[in-house]
Amino acid sequence: MTVRVLVVDDHPVVRAGLRALLAVDARVDVVGEAASGEEALVVARARRPDVVLMDLQLGDGLDGVAATRALREDPDGPRVLILTTYDTDADIVRAVEAGAAGYLLKDTPAATLVAAVERAARGETVLAPRAAEVLVGHLRHPRPALSDREAQVLARVADGHSNRDIARELLISEATIKTHLVHVFDKLGVDSRTAAVAVAREQGLLR
């Protein structure tokens, strides 16, 4: 069986490298590439891949988690295999909760990656050791889950941005930013921006 693969990454060099790497196996056929989450949805609908290799950070717009969730909402949608440089607890949990079939890091050996693509196409779950460890820990000791938007807001708070700057960047009102932060404070059991950032980092909720 030939596995049809869509490669999603915002770096052209990475996409070219993955295409070349996967081409060594005759059972894998790269049917398309995408540089953004939005483009991934369009190309996936047109090319109908079996597996999508998805990066997490895709610039502005839909990130890898949001794109994964959108792809998996289709009953006939492709399996999604996250391939990223990030291994924070929050990224791993969010990706799997969004429906990802696996989570691998970009330092994964070539042969392991090709095998993972084939396994994902067969319906198996493929996790890097670090990802498996995080998920087991999450099941044993559930932590507060931030929504995608809450995580985006808190990440910008951690970078020192004001509510006004964050609102302008995310194209939402300052009042909405304040509401998101109230929810974050409540989930993390804190009462300040500084404490929220510190606890989120301690719990692996921020990169």
N, C-alpha and C positions, 0 to 999 in steps of 0.2 A: 504494500500500500504506500502510495506517495503522500507525504504530509505537506499540505499547502500552508505556507507561513507568511505572515505579514510582519515586517520589522518596523517598530515605532521608536524613534529616537530623534531628538532635535539636533543632533550633531551629524552632518553628512559623512564625516570620516568614520564614525562608529557604525552607521548604517552600512557603509561600503564594506567595512571589516566583517560585520556579521553576515552579510550576504556572501562574501568570499568564504568565510568559515563554514557556513551551512552548505555551500555548493559542493563541498568535497564528498558529501553523502548523497548518492543518487536517489535515496528514498525521501529526500527533502527538497521541496521546490519553493523558492521565495517568489511569491506571486505579487508582491508589492511592498512599498515603503511609505512611511508617513512621518512628518516632522512635528506634528502636534496632535493633541487629543482629538480635536475637531476633524482633522484630516484623516485620522485613524478610523473614525466612524464612517466617513464617506467611502474610503478605500475598502474597508471591510465589507460594506454593503455591496460594493461593486465586484470585488474579487472573491468573496466567500472563502476566506482562509479557514483552515482547521485549527490553527494555533496562531496567536498574536504574541510576539515577543515585545513586551511593553516596558519602556523606561518609566521612572516615576516623575522626574522633573522634565517638563516639556515646555518651559517658558510660560508666557502669558496664556490664559485660557484654561481649558481642561487639563488637569494633571493626570498622571497615569492611573491613579485610583479612581477618579471620576470617569475617565474613559473606560476603565475596566468595568465599572458598575453599569455604564450605559450599554456596553457590548453584551454583558451577561443578562440584561433585561430581555433580550431577544431569546425566546426558547430555542431557536436554532443558531444562536450566536456561537462564535468560536471560543475555544478554551484560551485563557489568557495566562501567559507565563511572565511574571515580572522579572526583569533583568536590570539591576541597578547597582549603584555604588553605595547606597544607603542601607544601613542595617539597624536603624533605631527601632525600638519596640513598637512605637506608634505606627511607623510606616508598615511594618510587617503585619500587625494586627488589622490595620485599615485595609490593606490590600487583600488579605484573605477574606475579611468580612465583605468586601466588595465583590467577591466571587472569583478571585484569582485561583488558578489551578496549581500555582507554584510560585516560589520566590527564590531567585538565585542572585548572586552577586557577580559583578562583571569580571572578577578574577577567577571565575569558574573555568576549569580546563576545557578546551575545545571539545574533546570527546564526550565529556560529561554533559556539556550543553546540548550537543546533538542528540544524545540519548534522552535528555530531559524533554526535548521537543517531541520526540517520538512517544515517550511515556505519557506526556500531557495529551497528545492526540488520542491515545488509547483510553483516556479517562482517568489516569492515575494522578495523584498529587505528588508534586516534586518540590521538596524544600531543602534549602541549604541547612547545614547543621545548626547555624546560629538562628535561623528562622524557626526551625523545629523546637529549639530550646525556648525561644520566646513564647511560642504558642502554647507549649505545655505549661510554662509558668503563668501565662495569662489565664488558662483554664483553672489552674490551682488557686491562683490569687488574683481574681478579677480586679482591674483597675478602672478608674473613671475614664470613659471614652469621650473624647472631644469630637464634635462634628467637624467635617472638612472645613467649614467656614471658621469655626472657633479656633481650629489649629492654625489656619492662615492668619487670623488676627493676632493670636498669641505669638506666632513666629515673628511678626513684624514688631510687636511690642518688645520682644527679646532683642531685636536689632536696634532699638532705641527710637522707633518712630512714634509720633504723637497720634492721637485719635484722628485729628484733622488729616494728617498725611495718609494714614491707613484708609480713611474713608475715601479720600481722593483716588488712591491707587486701586481700591477694590470697587469703586463706583457705587458706593452705598453711603447712607447718611451717618453723621457722627452719632446720632441717637442709636442707630443700629449697632454701631461699634460698641457703644456703652452697654447695650443689652447683651451682646455676645460676651463681653468681659464679665458682666454680672453672672452669666451662666458658667463661665470658666471658673470664676472665684468660688462659686457654689460647689462645683464638681470637685475642685481641688482642696476645698476647705481652707481657703486663704481670704485675706481681705485687702490685698494690695497687688499692684502690677509686679513689683519686684519679687514678692513671695510666690506669685503664680508662675513666673518664669523659673524660679529656683526649684519649685516642686515639680514642675513639668519636666525640667532637665533631669532631675533625680529619678523620675519615674520613666524616663525614656520616651516622653511624649513630644520632645523637641529634638531636632537634629543638633 
